[in-house]
Amino acid sequence: MGRTNTVLLALVFAALLTKETLASQHVVGDSQGWEQSTDLNSWASGQKFKVGDQLVFKYTSGLHSVVELPNESAYKSCDAGSALDTKSSGNDVVKLTKAGTRYFACGTSGHCDQGMKMKITTVDGNAPSSPSSPSSSSSDASPPASASAAASSSFLHSAPSLFVIAALSATLLLSVF
């Protein structure tokens, strides 16, 4: 009975680790970061955001900030006064905790009006992982470079943890028999 409980506990622990390791970190704007020169909506359209993922905003603190806007109307009008949250460290992390659309803009005066904003849609974690875009053709065989980078990043972050899970599972199986 004791070994059964140990095995069940280990399996639950492994399942929790696996869920966490499958989450991705998306560096907004890739190497360009959260900057005015970055086409943020094009970048976002090449990504697949899932519940559990994180957005990482990298920018020069004092020059930019990140505000989360409550709705499409505030996004279109760049109404930073209605912000749900404001971040200004220059290396901000936003966890994507539920499915739906979220709106982000720079809180520095004039930057949002000049296009420094983006809209993302987060899907449930079990949704298909291929990026979809209404403007992409079905004959396009290669994914956008940013999608490939995100997939590689996700794999590189999860591979060591998956190895640990496999090692723990093997150890438990050997201890049972």
Phi and psi in degrees as a GROMACS rama.xvg file:
@    title "Ramachandran Plot"
@    xaxis  label "Phi"
@    yaxis  label "Psi"
@TYPE xy
-65.42  -39.4202  GLY-2
-67.7979  -36.3571  ARG-3
-61.6795  -44.7784  THR-4
-62.9368  -40.01  ASN-5
-63.7022  -44.0019  THR-6
-64.1759  -44.5955  VAL-7
-61.5254  -43.4967  LEU-8
-61.7245  -41.6913  LEU-9
-64.6286  -40.5012  ALA-10
-65.5065  -39.9072  LEU-11
-63.4075  -44.5745  VAL-12
-60.7694  -44.4476  PHE-13
-63.099  -40.0429  ALA-14
-63.6173  -41.6258  ALA-15
-64.851  -42.3519  LEU-16
-63.4855  -40.9577  LEU-17
-62.258  -43.8137  THR-18
-59.9351  -43.8699  LYS-19
-67.4779  -37.8004  GLU-20
-73.8979  -20.5094  THR-21
-81.3966  -9.26968  LEU-22
-72.2354  148.845  ALA-23
-113.894  152.515  SER-24
-103.998  125.851  GLN-25
-107.83  111.942  HIS-26
-79.9483  112.041  VAL-27
-60.1984  124.718  VAL-28
80.7177  7.28258  GLY-29
52.7113  -132.276  ASP-30
-69.6816  -22.0237  SER-31
-75.918  -28.8281  GLN-32
77.4613  -167.39  GLY-33
-83.026  84.2059  TRP-34
-135.653  158.588  GLU-35
-63.2532  -31.3727  GLN-36
-79.1114  -9.1124  SER-37
-85.5656  133.487  THR-38
-82.6658  87.8571  ASP-39
-66.7725  -37.9386  LEU-40
-70.4934  -34.2862  ASN-41
-65.0561  -42.5162  SER-42
-59.086  -49.0585  TRP-43
-62.3137  -36.0045  ALA-44
-68.2567  -19.6031  SER-45
-89.9047  2.58995  GLY-46
-107.999  159.8  GLN-47
-121.518  109.847  LYS-48
-96.4154  125.973  PHE-49
-118.659  153.529  LYS-50
-55.6329  131.307  VAL-51
103.106  -21.883  GLY-52
-69.7488  169.442  ASP-53
-130.754  142.408  GLN-54
-97.1167  135.221  LEU-55
-117.89  117.069  VAL-56
-99.2259  115.144  PHE-57
-113.483  125.104  LYS-58
-162.898  172.248  TYR-59
-79.1864  114.308  THR-60
-62.7812  137.373  SER-61
95.6241  -28.0425  GLY-62
-93.4264  -36.313  LEU-63
-132.158  172.336  HIS-64
-152.73  176.779  SER-65
-125.766  124.203  VAL-66
-118.93  138.143  VAL-67
-97.6341  124.725  GLU-68
-95.5621  149.837  LEU-69
-76.977  -22.9952  PRO-70
-162.172  175.202  ASN-71
-60.223  -39.6124  GLU-72
-62.5308  -46.968  SER-73
-64.7793  -34.8691  ALA-74
-64.6226  -49.4928  TYR-75
-64.3735  -36.9333  LYS-76
-92.6934  0.811601  SER-77
55.4144  45.517  CYS-78
-85.0133  80.9984  ASP-79
-67.9564  -17.9071  ALA-80
-67.1546  -18.2381  GLY-81
-99.8454  15.4316  SER-82
-56.5846  139.411  ALA-83
-79.6606  -30.916  LEU-84
-156.699  148.839  ASP-85
-131.415  135.041  THR-86
-128.745  146.232  LYS-87
-148.721  21.6744  SER-88
-79.0571  -22.4955  SER-89
94.5769  -10.1797  GLY-90
-147.047  69.2651  ASN-91
-98.3769  140.212  ASP-92
-115.516  130.492  VAL-93
-120.056  120.649  VAL-94
-83.449  137.168  LYS-95
-94.7613  97.6956  LEU-96
-96.1742  -13.0128  THR-97
-151.314  158.915  LYS-98
-72.0313  148.7  ALA-99
140.161  -177.718  GLY-100
-97.7252  137.802  THR-101
-130.263  151.875  ARG-102
-125.792  130.924  TYR-103
-130.134  146.308  PHE-104
-149.28  162.469  ALA-105
-80.0594  134.613  CYS-106
-84.8245  -5.99139  GLY-107
-71.4718  132.726  THR-108
-50.5491  126.041  SER-109
88.5264  -21.6394  GLY-110
-67.7287  -43.1092  HIS-111
-62.5303  -44.5854  CYS-112
-60.3153  -26.4581  ASP-113
-88.459  6.41204  GLN-114
104.517  4.6626  GLY-115
-83.9741  74.5569  MET-116
-157.134  160.512  LYS-117
-153.866  153.511  MET-118
-119.641  131.825  LYS-119
-125.816  154.609  ILE-120
-121.066  124.15  THR-121
-99.8321  134.496  THR-122
-112.123  163.933  VAL-123
-57.9967  149.837  ASP-124
-60.0868  -20.0899  GLY-125
-97.2058  11.1497  ASN-126
-73.1614  158.38  ALA-127
-57.3944  146.227  PRO-128
-96.3076  5.02664  SER-129
-84.5753  135.105  SER-130
-63.624  142.38  PRO-131
-126.304  139.759  SER-132
-146.042  131.953  SER-133
-61.5889  -23.5229  PRO-134
-87.4735  -9.60444  SER-135
-84.9293  143.763  SER-136
-86.6092  150.345  SER-137
-72.7038  -15.959  SER-138
-87.3712  -3.80351  SER-139
-72.6015  108.912  ASP-140
-82.1619  -23.7007  ALA-141
-106.495  135.652  SER-142
-72.1486  159.955  PRO-143
-57.76  151.319  PRO-144
-57.3577  -39.2538  ALA-145
-66.5931  -32.4712  SER-146
-68.8849  -40.8345  ALA-147
-63.674  -42.014  SER-148
-63.8037  -40.2112  ALA-149
-65.1497  -41.4939  ALA-150
-64.5146  -43.0024  ALA-151
-63.2631  -42.697  SER-152
-61.9272  -42.6985  SER-153
-62.2467  -44.0252  SER-154
-64.7447  -45.1878  PHE-155
-62.9644  -35.2273  LEU-156
-73.3772  -32.4774  HIS-157
-91.685  -23.7708  SER-158
-57.9668  -48.3933  ALA-159
-62.1103  -39.1197  PRO-160
-67.8466  -37.7928  SER-161
-65.221  -35.0829  LEU-162
-62.9559  -43.8155  PHE-163
-62.1422  -42.64  VAL-164
-62.1823  -43.944  ILE-165
-62.5482  -42.4567  ALA-166
-63.8427  -43.4475  ALA-167
-62.8518  -42.1551  LEU-168
-62.7237  -43.8451  SER-169
-63.2364  -41.7616  ALA-170
-61.1261  -43.615  THR-171
-65.0196  -43.0115  LEU-172
-62.5184  -41.2406  LEU-173
-66.2824  -34.7852  LEU-174
-73.7428  -25.1927  SER-175
-74.8739  -37.1965  VAL-176
